């Protein structure tokens, strides 16, 4: 799969550097436009319908985030390529694929492009699929001390590790203590919109109400339950939300 890409960077050297790296190391990229002007970039995007945008953070009169947010529903993916290391969280809130610091590490760049290709392939599979799995109909069995419970995956709000056991909190104010550990449930539920945001917690993102990423980072569920996000999982979690096409207003 060859991806059509546009480079938007207000510095000529920056644009030429990215283009040279892509030409020399990424033969799966076709550059269809390169500019430092946002209006020109918008015109190229409308005309060329790119798959991917390589976007600088500092665009002179505006920022890459402001430019990207000016598109209501971008039909392209974005990889930020910038010298600024303090905008990563805000960048991922825009559903960017990756945030690469200059000077560019070629292996990181290739990995980001791989992520774009995987998402496009997943979109294609979903579009072409004749049948779809409805999470509402998925059920799992829960082993407990007293026996086995069969529950709908969609009824699980979050899971909490308690030593070597797992407490599953369900809607209707129910909970079940399972004899399986949290890792087993992480593997079992990974394809159904669940994410392990902390060493002790997995959440069902369909119950997600708010993500707070200022100082104390946490999620607020629709049940008003507040759960901390571990520092090392924060970027991956925001990327997961992007993969799930979930747009949460963060504060």
N, C-alpha and C positions, 0 to 999 in steps of 0.2 A: 504494500500500500504506500503510495507516494502522497505526501501531504502538501497542500498549497499553503504557503506561509507569507506573512507580511512582517517587516521589521519597522518598528516605530521608536526612534531614538533621536533626540534633538542634536546630538553630536555626530558629525560626519564620520569621525574615527570609530565611534561606537557602532554605527551601522555597518561600516566596512569590515570591522573586526568580526562581528557576528556572521556577516555574509561569507567571509573567507573561511571561518570555522565550519559553517554549514556546508559550503561547497567542498571542503576537503575531507570532512569526517562524517557527514550525514547525507548519504546519497538518496535517502528516502524523503528529502525535503526539496520542494520546488518553490523558490522565492518568486512571488508574483508582484511584489511591491516593496519599496523601501523609502521611508520619508522621515523627516523630523517635524513635520507640520501636522497637527491633529486633524485639520479640515481636509487636507490632502489624504491623510490616512483614512478618514471616513469615506471619502469618494472612492478610494481604491477598494475598501472593504465592500462597499455596495456593488461595485462593478465586478470584482473578482471572486466574491464569496469564499474567502479563505477558510481553511480548516483550523489554522493556528496563527496566533499573533505573538510575536516576540516584542515585549513592551518594556521600555525604560520607565523608571519611577519619576525622575525629574525631567519634565518636558518643557521647561522654561516658564511659560505663562500658566501652566497647569501641571497636574500630576498624572501619572499613569492610572492611579485608582479613580480619579475624577473622570478621566477620559473613558475608562472602561464602564464606570457607573452611568455614563450618559447613554449607554445602550440598554434598552429596557430588557430585552431577552437576546443576548448575543448568540449568534449562530456559529460562533467560533470558540476555540479554546485559547487560553492565554498562559504564556510563560513569562513572568517578570524577569528581566535581566538588568541588574542595577548595581551601583556601587554603595547603595544605602542598605544597612542591615537592620534598620529599626522599623520597617514597615511590613514585615512578614505576616504578622497576624491580620492586619488590615487587608493585605493582599489576598490571603486565603478566604477572607469573608466575601470577596468578590467572586469566589469559585474559581480562582486561578489554579492551574495545574501544579505550578511549582514557582519557586522564588530563588533565582540563581544569582549569586554575587559575582561581580567582576573582581579580578580577572576570571574568565570563564573556565571552569573545570569541565573538560570535554566528557568525562564519564558521567558527571551529573547531568549535563545537557542531554546526552543520549538517553539517560534514564527518564528524564522528563518527557522527551519525545516518545519514548516507549509507552508512557502512561497515556499520552494523548491517543496513540494508535489503539491501545487497549480499550479506551472509552468509546472511540468511534466504532470499533468492532463489536463492543457490547451493545451499542445503540442499534447497530445494523441487525444483530441477532434478535434484539427485542422487537424491532420493526417487522422482521421477516417471520417471526415465530407465529405459528398458526394457533397455538394454545399457550396460555400463560398460567402460572401457578398463582392461585389466589391465597395470600397469607391467611385470610379468614378461615380457610378450610384445612390448614395445616394443624395437625395435632401431634403432641409428643407425650410419652409416658414418663412419669416422675416416680422414681423409686424412693420410698420413705420407710421409716421403721415399721409403720403399721401396714404397709402394702404398696400398691401401685395406683397412682392417680393419672388419668388421661385428661389433658387440658389443651385448649387452643393456644397456639403460639401468640396470636393476637391479643390474648387476655393477659399476657405477662407485661407488667409495667417496668419492673427492674429486678435484678438479682443481686444478692449480697453474699459475699463469702463469709462464712463463720467457721473458722478453723478448717477442717477438712470437709465441711458440709456447705450447702448452698441454700439460702432462703429465697424463695421465689415469691415476689409480691404481685398479686393479681388485682384486676379491677374488682369492684364490689367489696373492697376491704378484706380480701382473703389473702392468706399466705400459706405456703407449703415448704416444709423443711426437707430438702432432698439429701440423700446419702452420697450424691455425686459432688465432686468439687467444681469450682467455678470454671476452671480451664475446660472441662468436658462440655459445659454449657456454652462456652465461648465458641468452641468448634461446631457444636450442634446448631447454634442459632445465627452464625455469621452471615448466612445467605438470606436472612429474613428481617433485616433492618435493625440488628442489635449491634452495639459497640461497647467494648470494655474501656470505659473512660478513666478507670482507676484500678489499682491492683485488687480492690475489694468489691468493685461494682461493674455490672453490665447494665446498660439501659436499652429500652426499646424506643427508638427515636420517633415513633409515631405518637408517643406521649410527651414529646419534648415541647416545652413552651418558650424557653429563653436560654440563651447562652451568655454568660457574663465572663469577659476576658480582660477586665481592667487589672486589678491587683490580685484579689482572691478569686481564682478562676473556678467557676462552678456552672452546673446546669440547673434549671428549675423545670421540674416536670409539671404536667397539667394537674397532678394531684397535690401540687405545692411542695413536694419533696425536693429538697436541695441536696445535690451531690457534687462533691469536689471533682475537678478534672486534674489528673496528675500532670505535672509540667511536661514530662516526656511524651505524653499522649496527645497534647493539645493540637499541634499542627496536623497530626494524622487524623484526629477527630474532625477538624474543620474540613479536611480533604474528603473524609468519609461522607460528611453531610453534602458536600458538593457532588460526590458520586451518586448519592441518593436523590439528587435534585431537590434538596431541602434547603430553603432559604429562611434562616433564622436571623432576626435582627439582634445583633450583639451589642452590648453596652460596655 
